[in-house]
Amino acid sequence: MLPEVKLGGPSLVMLAAGVEVGTGVVLIAAPSLFSTLLFGGELGTAGTAIARLGGIALLSLAVAVWPHGGTAPVSALRAMLLFSAGCALYLVSFGFRAETVGVILWPAAVAHGVLGILLARAKPDGGTP
């Protein structure tokens, strides 16, 4: 029998931050690959620079919200909720308006949406309502 996994506030923030660390690293290392996979198109010089700055921002966000001492501050939950919900809404909007999308656009939109819902229900002390 598998142990029960609690996905309360700190665990969810850690999960969300960990995913964004990976995303940030990919944006810094291979921004055109990320753009192709997510949006279905290449980046120009300016787009590559903006993507890399976005990767640096994601790494900074992850460090700022990482839980300490078994709890996640309310501000960390709010920050990751705003980020996840905003990403979900933008990705869905882009997906419906764009002529082409990348292979990970819809999975990313769903993942951000689900994570946003879970973060909205989470408590900073690790419990769930």
Residue pairs with C-beta under 8 A, 6 or more apart in sequence:
5 11
6 126
6 128
7 15
7 118
7 122
7 128
8 122
8 123
8 125
8 126
8 127
8 128
9 67
9 71
9 72
9 77
9 122
9 123
9 124
9 125
9 126
9 127
10 67
10 70
10 71
10 72
10 124
10 126
11 126
12 72
12 77
12 80
12 115
12 118
12 119
12 122
13 65
13 66
13 67
13 72
13 76
13 77
13 80
13 119
13 122
14 66
14 67
14 72
15 115
16 65
16 80
16 83
16 84
16 115
16 119
17 61
17 62
17 65
17 66
17 80
18 62
19 111
20 58
20 59
20 61
20 62
20 83
21 58
21 59
21 62
23 34
23 55
23 58
24 54
24 55
24 56
24 57
24 58
24 59
24 62
25 55
25 59
26 33
26 34
26 55
27 34
27 51
27 52
27 54
27 55
27 58
28 52
28 55
28 56
28 59
31 43
31 47
31 48
31 51
31 52
31 55
32 42
32 43
32 48
34 51
35 41
35 42
35 43
35 47
35 51
35 102
36 42
36 102
37 102
37 103
37 104
38 91
38 101
38 102
38 104
38 105
38 108
39 94
39 98
39 101
39 102
39 105
40 98
40 100
40 101
40 102
40 105
41 100
41 102
43 51
61 79
61 83
64 76
64 79
65 72
65 75
65 76
65 79
65 80
66 76
67 76
70 126
71 124
71 125
71 126
72 122
72 124
72 126
73 124
74 124
76 124
77 119
77 122
77 124
80 115
80 119
81 116
81 119
81 120
84 112
84 113
84 115
84 116
84 119
85 112
85 113
85 116
85 120
87 108
87 109
87 112
88 109
88 110
88 112
88 113
88 116
91 105
91 106
91 108
91 109
91 112
92 109
92 113
94 101
94 105
95 101
95 105
95 106
95 109
121 128
121 129
122 128
123 129
